[in-house]
Amino acid sequence: MTLSTLLILHLATTCYMTGLCWMVQLVVYPQFARVGAEQFAAYHRAHMAWTSVAVVGVMVAEAVLATLVLLNDRSDPLALLGIILVGVVWINTFAQEVPIHEKLKRGYDLHLIRKLVAWNWVRTLAWTARAIVAGVMLGRVG
């Protein structure tokens, strides 16, 4: 695989996740508060099922591609920043987001929904920064 192809795939997966995260941040998670207690459990189950389909494979691909970008040039500060941001996203996902979703499986909890929205800003901003970094890296190749 050429460096250009690697960087294009890297940018594509990152932009996909960035766009998806902004949609979740601004639309999906705020809707949790509006669903209502009676419908919440079913709504949340459907959200979790479909989100897993849309996210898991791309997150793994993005992490692999970011690792390959770093391995291509370990001295590149942008590649290092990119992998650090992947770490931020993954740590936040498994230390904050997943446990909150596990608790929300029990039912509607406005406090937990607000906590989910607040913590998701970490991922939203980290993915946005990753998209910028990935774009700059591709732009340097010309």
C-alpha positions in Angstrom: 0.0 0.0 0.0 1.4 3.4 -0.9 1.6 6.2 1.7 -1.0 8.2 -0.2 -3.4 5.3 -0.1 -2.8 4.7 3.6 -3.3 8.4 4.4 -6.5 8.5 2.3 -8.0 5.5 4.1 -6.8 7.0 7.4 -8.6 10.3 6.7 -11.7 8.5 5.4 -12.2 6.4 8.5 -11.4 9.4 10.8 -13.9 11.7 8.9 -16.6 9.0 9.0 -16.2 8.7 12.8 -16.0 12.4 13.3 -19.2 13.0 11.4 -20.9 10.2 13.2 -19.8 11.5 16.5 -21.1 15.0 15.8 -24.4 13.5 14.8 -24.6 11.5 18.0 -23.5 14.5 20.1 -26.0 17.0 18.6 -28.9 14.8 17.7 -28.9 11.2 19.1 -27.9 11.7 22.7 -30.0 14.7 23.3 -33.0 12.7 22.0 -32.5 10.2 24.8 -33.9 12.9 27.2 -37.0 13.4 25.0 -37.9 9.7 24.5 -39.7 9.3 27.8 -39.4 6.7 30.5 -41.8 4.2 29.0 -40.2 4.0 25.6 -36.6 4.5 26.7 -35.5 0.9 27.2 -36.6 -0.2 23.7 -35.2 2.9 22.2 -31.9 2.5 23.9 -31.6 -1.2 23.0 -32.2 -0.3 19.3 -29.7 2.5 19.5 -27.0 0.2 21.0 -27.6 -2.5 18.4 -27.5 -0.2 15.4 -24.7 1.9 16.7 -22.5 -1.1 17.2 -23.0 -2.0 13.5 -22.1 1.5 12.4 -19.1 2.0 14.7 -17.2 -1.0 15.8 -15.6 -2.0 12.5 -14.7 1.5 11.6 -13.2 2.3 15.0 -11.0 -0.8 14.7 -10.0 0.1 11.2 -9.2 3.7 12.2 -7.0 2.5 15.1 -5.1 0.1 12.8 -4.6 2.7 10.1 -3.4 5.3 12.7 -1.0 2.7 14.0 0.3 2.0 10.4 0.7 5.8 9.8 2.8 6.1 13.0 4.9 3.0 12.1 5.5 4.6 8.6 7.3 7.5 10.3 7.7 7.3 14.1 9.4 10.7 14.1 6.3 12.5 12.7 4.7 14.5 15.5 1.4 14.5 13.7 1.4 10.7 13.5 2.2 10.6 17.2 -0.6 13.2 18.0 -3.0 11.1 15.9 -2.3 7.9 17.8 -2.6 9.8 21.2 -6.0 11.1 20.1 -7.1 7.5 19.2 -6.1 6.6 22.7 -8.2 9.4 24.1 -11.2 8.2 22.1 -10.8 4.6 23.1 -10.1 5.3 26.8 -13.1 7.6 27.0 -15.3 5.1 25.2 -14.5 2.2 27.5 -14.0 4.2 30.7 -17.0 6.5 30.4 -19.4 5.9 27.6 -19.8 2.1 27.8 -20.4 2.1 31.6 -23.0 4.8 31.2 -24.8 2.9 28.5 -24.7 -0.2 30.7 -26.4 1.7 33.5 -28.9 3.1 31.0 -30.0 -0.4 30.0 -31.8 -0.4 33.4 -34.0 2.5 32.2 -34.5 6.2 31.8 -32.2 8.3 33.9 -31.9 12.0 33.0 -28.7 12.5 35.2 -27.0 9.6 33.3 -28.1 11.0 29.9 -26.7 14.4 30.7 -23.5 12.7 31.9 -23.3 10.8 28.6 -23.7 14.0 26.6 -21.0 15.7 28.6 -18.5 12.9 28.4 -19.1 12.5 24.7 -17.7 16.0 24.1 -14.3 14.4 24.8 -14.7 12.0 21.9 -16.3 14.6 19.6 -13.4 17.0 20.1 -10.8 14.3 19.9 -12.2 13.0 16.6 -12.5 16.5 15.2 -8.8 17.1 16.1 -8.0 13.7 14.5 -9.7 14.7 11.3 -7.7 17.9 11.1 -4.5 16.1 11.8 -5.3 13.4 9.2 -6.2 16.0 6.6 -2.9 18.0 7.2 -0.9 14.7 6.9 -2.5 13.9 3.6 -2.1 17.4 2.4 1.7 17.2 3.1 2.0 14.3 0.7 0.5 16.4 -2.1 
